[in-house]
Amino acid sequence: MYKQPTPIIRQNIYLELQSDLVRLIANSRAYQNCLNCQHWSNERDLCKKFNTKPPTEVIVYSCPEYLDDDNIPF
């Protein structure tokens, strides 16, 4: 008589997934964008360091000249 095998469930799959996500976020630059950089001017909508509006990719994904703005009021 045939007996169907039962799948082996990995015990720590959720812990592994969680650690992978934390590692991915920690290694990404997700929060480093123009809107929270010291060089960004909200009034003029441009980068004060280069005196121009950066391309969309740089605004979203950050640039090598990013400096963290510690004066965020919240």
N, C-alpha and C positions, 0 to 999 in steps of 0.2 A: 504494500500500500504506500502511495506517495504522500509524503508529508511536506507541505510548503514551508520553506525556510522563513524565519522571521528576520527582518532587517536589524542590523546592529546600529543602534542610535548612539551617536557620540555624546558622551556625558557632559562635556564642557563646551558645547557648541555656542551657547549664549555668552559665556565668559570670553571665549576666543573672539567672537564677533565684536563684543564690547571693547576689548583691548585693541582690536584692529581699527575700529572707528576712532578711538581716542588717539592712537598713533597717527592715523591719517589726518585728523584735525590738527594735532600738534605740529605736524610737519608741513602743513599747508600755510598759506599766507591769507587765509580767508578773511581775517579781520584787518588786514593791512591794506586799506584803500585810501584814495585821496580824501575822502570825507572825514577821516580821523587822523590825518597827517598834519604836522606842524606847518608845513609849507602851504597848505590849502587855504584860500581866501574865500569864505562863504559870501561875502559882500560882492566881490567881483567875479566869483565863479571861475577862478583860475589858480594855477600854481604860482606862488610868489617866488619860488626858487628860479624857475625858468621863465616867468612872466608870460605864460601862455596857457591856454586850456589844453590839457593832455588828451590824447586819443582815448576813446571809450575803453579799450582793452587795459590801458594803464590805470584809468580811474577805477575799474572793477578789480583788476588782479594785482595792483600795486606796482611799484617801480623800485629800482635799486636805491634811490635817494630817500626812501620812506623814513620818516622820524615819527615815533609815537607821540601823540598829543596827550599829555597827562592832565590837561586842564579841561577834561570833559565834565560838564556840570551835572552829571547824574550818576 
